[in-house]
Amino acid sequence: MNDNISRRTFFKRTTVAGLLGALAATGLDKPVQAAGLSSGKLGTLIDLTKCDGCKDFETPYCVGACRMHNQERFPEPEKPLKKYWPQDKVEDWSDKRGLKSRLTPYNWMFVDHVKVQHNGTEQEVYVPRRCMHCDNPTCAKLCPFSAITKDPSGAVSIDDEICFGGAKCRDVCPWGIPQRQAGVGLYLDVAPDLAGGGVMYKCDLCVDLLAEGKKPACVSACPKGAISIGPREEVRTLAYQKAEEIKGYVYGDKENGGTATIYVSAVPFEIIDEGIKMDKTSKKDTAPGRPGMPVNIENYLSTGKGMFLSAVMAPFAGAAVAGLTAYRTMKGKKAKQVQNDGNEQGGENNDGK
């Protein structure tokens, strides 16, 4: 090895080379062979008995693949960032784009590493985390601007063009998944001093790839086959079969009323959740972005308060969508007119030569 290349640089290059090789080997851009992935309700199975966090590499393959696929959608904030009413803060991750130990607007997936005590021994558990893609997503139902939608496949997505960054979605998410980046989004044009604060970002299950019958980037990239995807009921059946074989546990099938992300583990999820809490406490990590795994979570929308808020929010969201649609139409027409004016000006210049 060249003495001028540091150990850190060597490992970075090795990780990138390995990641690109894995993407080529797994066929990220090849159509999925299994039937039913281009239509119908899907589910993902995350097998914690197979995941080792790609511990021999600086970046887990699934995390690197997610970043590579979505990097063109990452926010580019306008600076200096302004504080906005009614909050007296801004959430800025633009200088921490390389952070991979939690969820951020630039890191929609991470692998949590937890040490737990189970059956009298210390065990290491690696847990890939990203949006759970709930069957009845509280984030979508309670977003005041209807910026969050659920695809027929089950994928839940945030439209960054109409998101005001109010973070209601994160507040009502049992796992606090969506993350906010200030200095971007529609609120800069509409009400920069009164509301919003940026745009919320999270995994959308690579819904663009699903529409083409392809696997999400994280699924294709995993070298251990720890993440798989298929028709929802088949995935659910496989999860319980696997859990029975290993005398293990299932997570995500019932939590928050059911999700499209199902985990299987040989360690009880109550113990994993406690391990995450203890680790966060020891590191004084109180910010959202490193979700726990609490069990038996009731869907907020099934509570009296949740149903009331959903009913109140519906007409407001409808009016907001109408207003935003009109705004986007006007903005589109203005952009087109500017382009046409530019083309006409260019034609006049050419005629004058």
MIROFI-166679 format. One record per residue (C-alpha): z, x, y; residue in one letter. Coordinates in Angstrom, 1 decimal, padded with zeros to 4 digits. Layout:
% MIROFI-166679
Z, X, Y, A
...
END
This chain:
% MIROFI-166679
000.0, 000.0, 000.0, M
-000.8, 001.2, 003.5, N
002.3, 002.5, 005.2, D
001.2, 000.7, 008.4, N
001.5, -002.7, 006.6, I
005.0, -004.0, 006.7, S
006.6, -005.7, 003.7, R
006.7, -009.0, 005.6, R
003.0, -008.8, 006.4, T
002.1, -007.9, 002.8, F
003.9, -011.0, 001.6, F
002.3, -013.2, 004.2, K
-001.1, -012.0, 003.1, R
-000.2, -012.4, -000.5, T
000.9, -016.0, 000.1, T
-002.2, -017.0, 002.0, V
-004.4, -015.4, -000.7, A
-002.5, -017.2, -003.4, G
-002.6, -020.5, -001.6, L
-006.4, -020.3, -001.1, L
-006.8, -019.4, -004.7, G
-004.7, -022.3, -005.9, A
-006.7, -024.7, -003.7, L
-009.9, -023.5, -005.2, A
-008.6, -023.6, -008.7, A
-007.2, -027.1, -008.4, T
-010.3, -028.5, -006.7, G
-008.8, -029.9, -003.5, L
-012.3, -031.1, -002.4, D
-013.3, -032.5, -005.8, K
-013.2, -036.2, -006.5, P
-010.2, -037.3, -008.6, V
-011.1, -037.9, -012.2, Q
-008.5, -040.6, -012.9, A
-009.6, -044.2, -012.4, A
-008.2, -046.3, -009.6, G
-007.3, -043.7, -007.0, L
-009.9, -044.8, -004.5, S
-008.6, -048.4, -004.4, S
-005.5, -050.3, -005.2, G
-001.8, -049.6, -004.9, K
-000.9, -046.0, -005.6, L
002.2, -044.1, -006.4, G
003.2, -040.4, -006.5, T
005.6, -038.9, -009.0, L
007.6, -035.8, -008.0, I
009.1, -034.2, -011.1, D
012.1, -032.0, -010.0, L
012.3, -030.5, -013.5, T
008.9, -028.8, -012.8, K
009.3, -027.8, -009.1, C
010.6, -024.3, -008.5, D
009.9, -024.3, -004.8, G
007.2, -021.6, -005.3, C
010.1, -019.3, -004.8, K
008.1, -016.2, -005.3, D
006.0, -017.0, -002.2, F
006.9, -017.3, 001.4, E
005.4, -020.8, 001.7, T
005.4, -023.4, -001.1, P
001.8, -024.3, -002.0, Y
002.3, -028.0, -001.2, C
003.6, -027.2, 002.3, V
000.8, -024.7, 003.0, G
-001.8, -027.2, 001.8, A
-000.4, -030.0, 003.9, C
-000.5, -027.7, 007.0, R
-004.0, -026.6, 006.3, M
-005.3, -030.1, 005.8, H
-003.6, -031.6, 008.9, N
-003.6, -028.7, 011.4, Q
-006.4, -030.2, 013.5, E
-004.1, -033.2, 014.1, R
-001.1, -031.2, 015.2, F
000.0, -031.9, 018.8, P
-000.9, -029.7, 021.8, E
001.6, -030.7, 024.5, P
000.9, -030.6, 028.2, E
003.5, -028.3, 029.9, K
005.8, -028.2, 031.7, P
007.4, -031.1, 029.8, L
008.9, -033.9, 031.8, K
012.1, -035.7, 031.1, K
011.6, -039.5, 030.8, Y
013.8, -042.5, 031.4, W
016.0, -043.7, 029.8, P
016.6, -040.4, 028.0, Q
017.6, -037.1, 029.6, D
015.9, -034.8, 027.0, K
012.6, -033.8, 025.5, V
011.9, -032.9, 021.9, E
009.6, -029.9, 021.8, D
008.7, -028.1, 018.5, W
005.6, -026.4, 019.9, S
007.3, -023.0, 020.0, D
008.6, -023.5, 016.4, K
005.4, -024.3, 014.6, R
006.1, -021.8, 011.8, G
009.4, -023.6, 010.8, L
009.1, -024.7, 007.2, K
012.7, -025.5, 006.3, S
012.6, -029.1, 007.6, R
010.3, -031.8, 008.9, L
008.8, -031.3, 012.3, T
005.6, -032.6, 014.1, P
004.0, -029.4, 012.8, Y
005.5, -029.6, 009.3, N
005.0, -032.9, 007.6, W
006.4, -031.7, 004.3, M
009.0, -029.2, 003.1, F
010.8, -028.2, 000.0, V
014.6, -028.5, 000.2, D
016.6, -026.0, -001.9, H
020.0, -027.2, -003.0, V
022.7, -025.6, -005.2, K
024.7, -028.2, -007.0, V
027.4, -028.3, -009.7, Q
026.4, -030.4, -012.7, H
027.7, -030.4, -016.3, N
030.0, -027.5, -015.5, G
027.4, -025.1, -014.2, T
025.8, -024.3, -010.8, E
022.2, -025.4, -010.8, Q
019.4, -024.9, -008.2, E
017.3, -027.9, -007.4, V
014.0, -027.8, -005.4, Y
013.1, -031.1, -003.7, V
009.7, -031.6, -002.0, P
010.3, -034.0, 000.9, R
008.0, -036.0, 003.1, R
007.5, -039.7, 003.9, C
008.5, -042.0, 001.1, M
005.8, -044.6, 001.9, H
008.0, -047.7, 001.5, C
006.7, -050.9, 000.0, D
008.2, -052.8, 003.0, N
008.4, -050.1, 005.7, P
011.0, -050.8, 008.4, T
009.2, -048.4, 010.7, C
006.0, -050.5, 010.6, A
007.7, -053.8, 011.1, K
010.0, -052.7, 013.9, L
007.5, -050.5, 015.9, C
007.2, -052.3, 019.3, P
003.6, -051.1, 019.7, F
002.4, -051.7, 016.1, S
001.4, -048.1, 015.9, A
002.3, -047.9, 012.3, I
000.2, -049.5, 009.5, T
000.3, -049.7, 005.8, K
-003.0, -049.0, 003.9, D
-003.9, -051.0, 000.7, P
-003.2, -047.8, -001.2, S
000.4, -047.9, 000.0, G
000.1, -045.1, 002.5, A
002.0, -045.6, 005.7, V
000.4, -044.0, 008.8, S
001.2, -043.6, 012.5, I
-001.7, -044.0, 014.9, D
-001.1, -041.1, 017.4, D
-003.5, -042.7, 019.9, E
-001.2, -045.7, 020.5, I
002.2, -044.3, 019.7, C
004.6, -044.1, 022.7, F
007.1, -041.8, 020.9, G
010.0, -044.2, 021.4, G
011.4, -043.0, 018.0, A
012.4, -046.5, 016.8, K
010.7, -045.7, 013.6, C
012.9, -042.7, 013.0, R
016.0, -044.7, 013.9, D
015.4, -047.4, 011.3, V
014.0, -045.1, 008.6, C
016.8, -044.5, 006.0, P
015.7, -040.9, 005.7, W
014.9, -040.3, 009.4, G
011.4, -039.0, 008.5, I
009.2, -039.3, 011.6, P
009.5, -036.5, 014.1, Q
008.7, -036.5, 017.8, R
006.7, -034.1, 020.0, Q
007.0, -034.5, 023.7, A
004.2, -033.9, 026.2, G
001.4, -035.7, 024.2, V
000.2, -039.2, 023.8, G
-000.7, -042.4, 025.6, L
002.6, -042.6, 027.5, Y
001.3, -039.7, 029.7, L
-001.4, -042.0, 031.1, D
000.5, -045.3, 031.1, V
004.1, -044.7, 032.0, A
005.1, -041.0, 032.0, P
008.3, -041.5, 033.9, D
009.5, -044.8, 032.3, L
009.2, -044.8, 028.6, A
008.1, -043.0, 025.5, G
008.4, -039.3, 025.3, G
005.6, -038.2, 023.1, G
004.2, -039.1, 019.7, V
005.9, -039.5, 016.3, M
004.4, -037.5, 013.4, Y
004.8, -037.7, 009.6, K
002.9, -037.5, 006.3, C
000.3, -040.2, 005.8, D
-000.4, -039.3, 002.1, L
-003.7, -037.8, 003.2, C
-005.1, -041.3, 003.5, V
-008.4, -039.8, 004.6, D
-008.7, -038.1, 001.2, L
-007.6, -041.1, -000.7, L
-010.4, -043.1, 000.9, A
-012.8, -040.7, -000.6, E
-011.2, -040.9, -004.0, G
-009.6, -037.5, -003.7, K
-006.0, -036.4, -004.2, K
-003.6, -035.7, -001.3, P
-003.5, -032.0, -000.4, A
000.0, -031.4, -001.8, C
-000.9, -032.9, -005.2, V
-004.0, -030.7, -005.6, S
-002.2, -027.6, -004.5, A
000.9, -027.7, -006.7, C
000.6, -025.0, -009.3, P
003.3, -026.5, -011.6, K
001.9, -030.0, -011.7, G
005.2, -031.2, -010.2, A
003.5, -033.7, -007.9, I
001.0, -036.3, -009.4, S
-000.6, -039.5, -008.2, I
-002.0, -042.6, -009.9, G
-001.9, -046.4, -010.0, P
001.6, -047.4, -008.9, R
002.7, -049.2, -012.1, E
001.5, -046.4, -014.3, E
003.4, -043.8, -012.2, V
006.5, -046.0, -012.4, R
006.2, -046.3, -016.2, T
005.8, -042.5, -016.5, L
008.8, -041.9, -014.3, A
011.1, -043.9, -016.5, Y
009.6, -042.5, -019.7, Q
010.3, -038.9, -018.4, K
013.8, -039.9, -017.3, A
014.5, -041.2, -020.7, E
013.2, -038.1, -022.4, E
015.4, -035.8, -020.4, I
018.3, -038.2, -020.1, K
017.7, -038.0, -016.4, G
017.4, -040.1, -013.3, Y
014.9, -041.9, -011.1, V
014.8, -042.2, -007.3, Y
012.6, -044.1, -004.9, G
011.7, -047.1, -007.2, D
014.5, -049.3, -005.8, K
015.7, -047.4, -002.7, E
014.9, -049.3, 000.6, N
013.4, -052.1, -001.5, G
011.0, -049.8, -003.3, G
008.7, -046.9, -002.3, T
005.4, -045.4, -003.4, A
007.2, -042.0, -004.0, T
009.2, -041.8, -007.2, I
011.3, -038.7, -008.1, Y
012.6, -037.8, -011.6, V
015.5, -035.3, -012.0, S
017.8, -034.1, -014.7, A
020.6, -034.0, -012.0, V
021.9, -037.2, -010.6, P
020.6, -037.9, -007.1, F
024.2, -038.7, -005.9, E
024.9, -035.0, -006.6, I
021.7, -033.8, -004.9, I
022.6, -035.9, -001.9, D
026.1, -034.5, -001.7, E
024.7, -031.0, -002.1, G
022.4, -031.5, 000.9, I
025.2, -033.0, 003.0, K
027.5, -030.0, 002.2, M
024.8, -027.5, 002.9, D
024.0, -029.2, 006.3, K
027.7, -029.2, 007.2, T
028.1, -025.6, 006.4, S
025.1, -024.8, 008.5, K
026.2, -027.3, 011.3, K
022.8, -028.9, 010.9, D
023.2, -032.4, 012.3, T
019.7, -033.1, 013.5, A
017.3, -035.3, 011.6, P
014.5, -033.6, 009.8, G
016.3, -032.6, 006.6, R
016.8, -036.0, 004.9, P
019.4, -036.6, 002.2, G
018.9, -038.7, -000.9, M
021.3, -041.6, -000.7, P
021.0, -044.1, -003.5, V
021.0, -047.9, -003.5, N
019.7, -048.1, 000.1, I
019.3, -051.7, 001.2, E
016.1, -052.4, 003.1, N
017.1, -053.1, 006.8, Y
014.6, -055.8, 007.0, L
016.4, -057.9, 004.4, S
019.6, -057.9, 006.5, T
020.3, -060.7, 009.1, G
019.9, -058.2, 012.0, K
016.8, -056.7, 010.6, G
015.1, -060.1, 010.1, M
016.1, -061.1, 013.6, F
014.7, -058.0, 015.2, L
011.5, -058.3, 013.1, S
011.0, -061.9, 014.4, A
011.7, -060.9, 018.0, V
009.5, -057.8, 017.8, M
006.4, -059.6, 016.4, A
005.2, -061.4, 019.5, P
006.0, -058.3, 021.7, F
004.1, -056.1, 019.3, A
001.1, -058.5, 019.3, G
001.0, -058.5, 023.1, A
001.3, -054.7, 023.2, A
-001.6, -054.3, 020.8, V
-003.7, -056.6, 022.9, A
-002.9, -054.5, 026.0, G
-003.4, -051.2, 024.3, L
-006.7, -052.3, 022.8, T
-007.9, -053.3, 026.3, A
-006.8, -050.0, 027.7, Y
-008.5, -048.0, 025.0, R
-011.7, -050.0, 025.5, T
-011.7, -049.4, 029.2, M
-010.9, -045.7, 028.6, K
-013.8, -045.5, 026.2, G
-016.2, -047.1, 028.6, K
-015.1, -044.8, 031.4, K
-015.6, -041.7, 029.1, A
-019.0, -043.0, 028.2, K
-019.9, -043.6, 031.8, Q
-018.8, -040.0, 032.7, V
-021.0, -038.7, 029.8, Q
-024.0, -040.7, 031.0, N
-023.5, -039.6, 034.6, D
-023.5, -036.0, 033.3, G
-026.6, -036.5, 031.3, N
-028.4, -038.1, 034.3, E
-027.3, -035.2, 036.5, Q
-028.6, -032.8, 034.0, G
-031.9, -034.5, 033.8, G
-032.2, -034.5, 037.6, E
-031.5, -030.7, 037.6, N
-034.2, -030.1, 035.0, N
-036.7, -032.2, 036.9, D
-036.1, -030.2, 040.0, G
-037.0, -026.9, 038.4, K
END
